[in-house]
Amino acid sequence: MQDADYYIDLIKHQANKPTSVKPVKKILNQEITQSSLFLAEELGIKYIYKISDPKTALHTLMLSQLLLKNGITVPDSKIFIVSGQYFEKYEILDGTPASSMLAYNLLSHNEICKLLRQAFTVDKKISEINTDSIKFKSELNLWDRRKHHHKKRYGKMIANAYYLPNKKRMTRGHVALHHFDLNPSNILLDDKNNISAILDLDSLAICNEYSVLLQTSLFWPNIPINEIAEIYQSVFNYDIDMEYLNKLKKFQQTKDKIKNKFKKALTRC
């Protein structure tokens, strides 16, 4: 397998000659249907392939190498290109998704809190990584990515309306590189229910602790946000403004209601 620099150069070269991104009909004898993910086996080793684009593939590759270098277990991402179509490729890691354990109520409240503590411990290690060496660092800013997302989904007016409040909220407190989406489906567990790996490197972003806590609270609904924040405080060893966090939570809930109404209005048009 060639090293990361080779793939980075290849991506840069092909990105300068953009092609229309279209799923190929078949690759490695695997049909690609509706999903952007599919499974392939090479020499007895199972790999996941994910349909991607040059920018996302480059980010995932660079972050994968950076985290592995710092002793954080994540998928070792590689790039596979067919007819101008980019694929992220990584070997399947051993482990059980935490989401499966939660779906069948196999974890107690204390065990869930233990998992959150472990997840935040991994995130603390990520936050201590020096991001100066990351190319295209500005594209990792969560407030900029949110603006792009809103613009794509809801239009320029909505994107601009959310941009300044998002930027102000995400630049308060301790700003660093974080795994922004520590939801149970992105966490693999070993046979003792300890975290063995973290998935979804697309969700690494530069933001603050309040952004991480708000996102985390969406996917661990049985744990109150104040309890999640207390676990976070004990791991990171700095104070969380609980009053400010709860105001943000209420704002988030109001914003979600507005977005849902906006979606329904669009579908009726």
Steps between C-alpha positions, in 0.01 A plus 500: 500500500643837398543767764281800576714750306444306179122515542509869594694582183264285294193671647643847442583410139155362425320773694653752258319313223152463652273232361133447562464277805286206392476161671651229283276202434735238636832494683683194627196292404284697743186673377453856623133574566349777710755497782824696492661218703569149382706199598779335301741220579860490384730208576272393784494846663170689513500868412240775503488728194326835530411715200672833555639811332859631477472752786331263745732214406806716558378620839413148614835366387701773674300481824524121504879518478514777762285315756671165450835674545373630835392156619125539441337192347303600190455343155823517297355686203629450145381633165369300205416670170308356204419708193524825694279368783660520844457238770621501857623154586570356842528159659210401724599532866402245762238609749131540572333838435386658825172580325424124480552461874274797572231385259455178697536668841814301580673785683406643839496871574840474669646307205375766259659773713823296500490491118447875484799550728712281271373680188584841650842368602565415134368842398734667752791322336378626160467856634865495610625432146681794342287594198761732347624213285155434352472621143175681415457563874244775437266247338485313832328795673157374602334841457616517136391143432159572653461801270578284196255235622217749558563669167483167317185384677303817571647774283720804544257699717471228768876435488583867558242529779659213691864575421583781747312344799669166427844657472452698821380190688775271369788740570416553868684293759775253407527470122690197371473199271218275625308196387172682457278192464564262789171319451473127586511386136850654467638313801623139489516290817711199592369190680527682835294798376799732490557727200728333246473752214336824386346528152382775263801726449285735289367623834829637629476877517647806670241622751447545874374285786142631478467383140624153598263481798193611303566246226572223749175567686301427182620140485505407869142608585474293819784700658407860595720764341610626843628153589680475164659838571612388847676197347661728241617740773665223699686372190614835358551660842343835423166655587190490285257792523185293562266798468647588161489134390130468589422821312674356195302177540171693500616699198592176323155352569330816369724502191418134431127575515545786252708281268239223509225747409720637223558147364127427498435828319760408235347156443158658442640736234 
